[in-house]
């Protein structure tokens, strides 16, 4: 009977050791799960922050692109105005040169002597 008690006591001791080992393993796994949950939460927060930054940068990019397009349109408009004004200036120069040529011919048609006599009479 004592042998049986010792055997049973040994079995109880073995079961207690097994239970302790299982409890330690369960605690170790619980700590690992908690660490993984914490890491997952941190990564989720980081992902959200990165998504917010991406959204802001996307909005900024769209704004800058729109501003660039507006500036490009304004530049094209200014270039067209410069071309138009240059054309008008060229036309005005041609008209001025033609008018000077007509005036010069008209002056020659009046006679060069008459303009001298006008100068001579003013000297008197």
ABEGO torsion letter per residue (X at the ends): XAAAAAAAAAAAAAAAAAAAAAAAAAAAAAAAAAAAAAAAAAAAAAAAAAAAAAAAAAAAAAAAAAAAAAAAAAAAAAAAAAAAAAAAAAAAAAAAAAAAAAAAAAAAAAEAAAAAAAAAAAAX
